């Protein structure tokens, strides 16, 4: 890591998320008996977070059922062979009866709802499919869980910092209003509020995780700045920045996001945790240009300057999270 650079701060991500500070090594060594033979439903299992979550849960001895719509052969879940160590239910989140059957037939006790249309640009171009997947998919999951409350003991909903919408006061705390305005942000706001409603009305054991921008191995979303920049430099090309480069974000390492989700699930039997939302981030926001510059330094590609387009649509300028609540 650079002596005083931003990726030094990114490196600290591996020790800063969860309900207590811990090293990545200790996270991997602490394999809780909570998960041994526990039937777990994971939606979005072929995505970057879902793939790493499944890998971690398999180490812990969980019995994973993955609801999968499209199986990309380059997915980390498939590439590692982990898909052969779990049960696949083929279907999509918009089909309620597929979701309900997955929970009922497999006696699901824990649900990780990660499945979503997660590309901001796609949401801008095609809002309806985004709303169908992100909003309908969430209430389908929750309604199926409501029908089987004797089975389901823990539900983790993957929300996002995008659910907050644009705020003048930063960093976001969990008490900040959810006021998404653009299609992707609105879809996350709605899913978050619907989840709160199912807790408040029906007492479902729900925990909501609001993460910053997640990065890490196996990310196939080339519209994201970290994998897109690395790929461009590998190909000896200038990376493309859609915004003007001044947009501010914090970046969360994927294994830390996974640790946060797992710790949240394990604690949903506690009244103080149940129904709550928690921010997961690294509390070290940087601009897009600062991030690209640090990657450029690490990859010794200073001869490849970024192409700054300044054409980003429907994106919030500055977003970063306070994780004080999760640290308590």
C-alpha positions in Angstrom: 0.0 0.0 0.0 1.1 3.6 -0.6 2.8 5.2 2.4 0.3 8.1 2.6 -2.0 7.2 -0.2 -5.7 6.5 -0.4 -5.4 2.8 -0.9 -3.6 2.6 2.4 -6.9 3.8 3.8 -8.7 1.3 1.6 -6.5 -1.4 3.1 -7.9 -0.5 6.5 -11.3 -1.5 5.2 -10.4 -5.1 6.0 -10.5 -4.2 9.7 -13.2 -1.6 10.0 -16.6 -3.1 9.3 -18.9 -5.3 11.4 -20.2 -5.1 14.9 -16.6 -5.1 16.3 -13.3 -4.3 14.7 -11.4 -7.4 13.7 -8.8 -8.5 11.2 -9.8 -10.4 8.0 -7.8 -13.4 9.3 -9.8 -13.6 12.5 -13.0 -13.3 10.6 -12.1 -16.3 8.5 -11.0 -18.3 11.5 -14.1 -17.7 13.5 -16.4 -20.2 12.0 -19.6 -20.0 14.1 -21.5 -23.1 15.0 -24.6 -20.9 14.4 -24.3 -21.9 10.7 -23.6 -25.6 10.9 -26.2 -27.3 8.6 -28.4 -24.2 8.8 -30.6 -23.9 5.6 -29.8 -20.5 4.1 -31.4 -18.8 1.1 -29.2 -16.5 -0.8 -30.6 -14.3 -3.6 -28.1 -12.7 -6.0 -25.7 -15.5 -5.3 -23.8 -15.1 -8.6 -23.0 -11.5 -8.0 -19.8 -10.2 -6.4 -21.2 -10.1 -2.9 -23.3 -13.2 -3.2 -20.4 -15.2 -4.5 -18.2 -14.3 -1.6 -21.0 -14.7 0.9 -21.7 -18.2 -0.3 -18.0 -19.1 0.0 -17.9 -17.8 3.6 -21.1 -19.6 4.5 -19.9 -22.9 3.0 -16.8 -22.6 5.2 -19.1 -22.3 8.2 -21.0 -25.4 7.2 -24.2 -23.8 6.1 -26.6 -25.6 3.8 -27.1 -23.0 1.0 -30.0 -22.7 -1.4 -29.3 -20.1 -4.1 -32.1 -18.5 -6.2 -30.5 -17.9 -9.5 -31.9 -16.3 -12.7 -28.9 -16.2 -14.9 -25.7 -18.2 -14.4 -22.8 -16.2 -15.8 -19.9 -18.8 -16.2 -17.4 -16.0 -15.2 -19.2 -15.5 -11.8 -16.9 -16.2 -8.8 -19.5 -18.7 -7.6 -19.2 -20.7 -10.7 -15.5 -20.2 -11.4 -14.5 -21.5 -8.0 -16.8 -24.5 -8.3 -18.8 -23.4 -5.2 -22.0 -23.6 -7.2 -21.6 -27.4 -7.1 -21.6 -27.3 -3.3 -25.0 -25.8 -2.9 -28.6 -26.3 -4.1 -29.7 -24.1 -7.0 -33.3 -23.0 -7.5 -33.8 -21.6 -11.0 -36.1 -18.6 -11.1 -36.4 -14.9 -10.6 -37.4 -12.6 -7.7 -40.4 -11.3 -9.6 -42.1 -14.7 -9.4 -43.6 -14.9 -5.9 -44.4 -18.6 -6.0 -40.9 -19.5 -7.0 -39.6 -17.5 -4.0 -42.2 -19.0 -1.7 -41.5 -22.5 -2.8 -37.8 -22.1 -2.3 -38.4 -21.0 1.3 -41.0 -23.6 2.1 -39.5 -26.7 0.4 -36.1 -26.1 1.8 -37.1 -25.2 5.4 -35.2 -21.9 5.1 -34.1 -20.4 8.5 -31.9 -17.5 7.3 -32.4 -15.3 4.2 -29.8 -13.1 2.6 -31.6 -10.9 0.0 -28.8 -9.6 -2.2 -30.5 -10.0 -5.6 -31.0 -6.7 -7.4 -30.5 -4.8 -10.6 -27.5 -3.0 -9.3 -26.3 -0.8 -12.3 -27.2 2.8 -11.9 -26.9 3.5 -15.7 -29.2 0.6 -16.5 -31.8 1.9 -14.1 -31.7 5.3 -15.8 -32.2 3.8 -19.2 -34.7 1.2 -18.2 -36.4 2.0 -14.9 -39.3 -0.5 -15.1 -37.2 -3.7 -15.0 -35.2 -2.1 -12.1 -38.4 -1.4 -10.1 -39.7 -4.9 -10.8 -36.5 -6.6 -9.6 -35.6 -4.3 -6.7 -39.0 -3.4 -5.3 -41.2 -6.4 -6.3 -38.4 -8.8 -5.6 -38.0 -7.4 -2.1 -41.7 -7.6 -1.1 -41.9 -11.1 -2.7 -39.1 -12.2 -0.4 -40.6 -10.6 2.7 -44.1 -11.8 2.0 -42.9 -15.4 1.5 -41.0 -15.1 4.8 -44.2 -13.7 6.5 -46.0 -16.8 5.4 -43.4 -19.0 7.0 -42.5 -17.2 10.2 -42.2 -20.6 12.0 -39.3 -21.4 9.7 -37.5 -18.1 9.0 -35.4 -16.8 12.0 -33.3 -14.2 10.3 -33.6 -11.9 7.2 -30.8 -9.7 6.0 -31.8 -7.1 3.4 -29.0 -5.6 1.3 -29.9 -2.0 1.0 -27.4 0.7 -0.1 -26.1 4.2 0.6 -28.1 5.1 -2.5 -31.3 4.6 -0.5 -30.6 7.9 1.4 -30.7 10.0 -1.8 -28.9 13.4 -1.8 -28.2 15.1 1.5 -26.3 18.2 2.4 -25.3 16.8 5.8 -22.7 14.1 5.5 -21.7 11.4 6.4 -25.1 9.7 6.4 -26.3 8.3 9.7 -29.0 5.7 9.9 -31.4 8.4 11.1 -31.1 10.3 7.8 -34.3 10.3 5.7 -34.5 8.0 2.8 -35.3 10.3 -0.1 -34.0 8.7 -3.3 -35.1 10.6 -6.4 -33.5 8.9 -9.5 -34.7 5.4 -10.6 -31.9 3.3 -8.9 -32.0 5.4 -5.7 -35.8 5.2 -5.6 -35.7 1.4 -6.0 -33.4 1.1 -3.0 -35.4 3.6 -0.9 -38.6 1.7 -1.6 -37.1 -1.7 -0.8 -35.6 -0.3 2.4 -38.9 1.2 3.6 -40.9 -1.9 2.6 -38.5 -3.9 4.8 -39.0 -1.6 7.7 -42.8 -1.9 7.2 -42.6 -5.7 7.4 -40.7 -5.5 10.7 -43.0 -2.8 12.2 -46.2 -4.5 11.1 -45.5 -8.2 11.3 -42.4 -8.4 13.5 -40.3 -10.2 11.0 -36.7 -10.6 12.1 -35.2 -8.2 9.6 -31.9 -6.4 9.6 -31.0 -3.8 6.9 -27.5 -3.4 5.7 -26.7 -0.1 3.9 -23.2 -0.4 2.3 -21.0 2.0 0.4 -19.5 1.1 -3.0 -18.3 -2.5 -2.8 -15.2 -3.6 -4.6 -13.2 -6.8 -4.8 -12.3 -9.9 -6.8 -14.9 -11.3 -9.2 -16.7 -8.1 -9.9 -18.1 -8.5 -13.4 -19.9 -5.1 -13.5 -17.5 -3.2 -15.7 -19.4 0.0 -15.3 -18.0 0.2 -11.7 -15.0 2.4 -11.4 -12.6 -0.1 -9.7 -12.8 -3.1 -12.0 -13.2 -0.8 -15.1 -10.1 1.1 -14.2 -8.0 -2.0 -13.5 -9.1 -3.6 -16.7 -8.3 -0.5 -18.7 -4.8 -0.3 -17.3 -4.2 -4.0 -17.9 -5.2 -3.4 -21.5 -2.9 -0.4 -21.8 -5.9 1.9 -22.2 -7.0 5.1 -20.6 -9.8 4.6 -18.0 -13.1 6.3 -18.7 -14.7 8.4 -16.0 -18.3 9.1 -16.7 -18.6 12.0 -14.2 -16.3 15.1 -13.9 -14.1 13.1 -11.5 -15.1 15.1 -8.4 -17.8 12.7 -7.2 -17.1 11.5 -3.7 -17.7 7.9 -2.4 -16.4 5.5 0.2 -15.3 2.0 -0.9 -15.9 -1.2 1.0 -14.0 -4.4 0.4 -16.3 -7.2 -0.5 -15.1 -9.6 2.3 -15.9 -6.9 4.9 -19.4 -6.5 3.5 -19.8 -10.2 3.8 -18.6 -10.1 7.4 -21.1 -7.3 8.1 -24.0 -9.3 6.6 -23.1 -12.4 8.6 -22.6 -10.6 11.9 -26.0 -8.9 11.3 -27.8 -12.2 10.7 -26.2 -13.8 13.8 -27.5 -11.0 16.0 -31.1 -10.7 14.7 -32.4 -12.7 17.8 -31.6 -9.6 19.8 -34.3 -7.0 20.3 -31.8 -4.1 20.0 -30.7 -5.3 16.5 -34.0 -6.7 15.1 -35.6 -4.2 12.7 -32.6 -1.9 12.6 -30.6 -0.5 9.7 -26.8 -0.4 9.9 -24.3 1.4 7.7 -21.3 -0.5 6.5 -18.4 1.5 5.0 -14.8 2.5 5.6 -15.3 6.2 6.6 -12.6 7.3 4.2 -14.3 9.0 1.3 -12.3 9.9 -1.9 -13.1 11.5 -5.2 -13.2 9.3 -8.3 -10.1 11.0 -9.7 -8.2 10.3 -6.4 -9.2 6.7 -6.6 -8.1 6.3 -10.2 -4.8 8.1 -9.5 -4.0 5.7 -6.6 -4.7 2.6 -8.8 -2.6 4.3 -11.5 0.3 4.6 -9.1 0.0 1.0 -7.9 -0.1 -0.3 -11.4 2.6 2.1 -12.7 0.5 3.3 -15.5 1.0 7.1 -15.1 1.3 7.3 -18.9 -2.4 6.5 -19.2 -4.4 9.5 -18.2 -8.1 9.1 -17.5 -10.7 10.2 -20.1 -13.1 12.4 -18.1 -16.4 12.6 -19.9 -18.5 14.6 -17.4 -21.7 12.9 -18.7 -22.9 11.0 -15.6 -26.7 11.1 -15.4 -29.0 10.5 -12.3 -26.1 10.1 -9.9 -25.6 11.8 -6.5 -22.4 13.9 -6.2 -21.3 13.0 -2.7 -22.1 10.0 -0.6 -20.4 8.5 2.4 -21.4 6.8 5.6 -21.0 7.0 9.3 -20.5 3.5 10.7 -20.7 4.5 14.4 -23.9 2.6 15.0 -22.5 -0.7 13.6 -19.3 -0.2 15.7 -21.3 -0.1 19.0 
